[in-house]
């Protein structure tokens, strides 16, 4: 049984930082892409950042230069370091693991990030 468990969300003031972590269990190997998505109220879920098993990264334009995604293939974890947060970053953040070759995808339960003074 595959599980993705996120942690690290919370309330932070504008300009502050948060680090999200996700641990994936039940996934064999590391040949999958891991990523973070977010969904704000009334909006569709969208990509924040992703990282391949080889370390290639992809970011949404809105977070480039502020967010950094990293992963540990041995531990099957993916982290998202978020700096210079703004109220527009407020959303539920979801961890994702995907293998397009074998056509599977898993999601975490989500963690709330609120940026407010």
Secondary structure as UniProt FT lines:
FT   STRAND          3..7
FT   STRAND          10..12
FT   TURN            14..15
FT   STRAND          18..25
FT   STRAND          33..39
FT   TURN            41..42
FT   STRAND          46..51
FT   TURN            53..54
FT   STRAND          57..59
FT   HELIX           61..63
FT   TURN            64..66
FT   STRAND          67..72
FT   TURN            73..76
FT   STRAND          77..82
FT   HELIX           87..89
FT   STRAND          91..99
FT   TURN            100..103
FT   STRAND          104..107
FT   STRAND          111..115
//
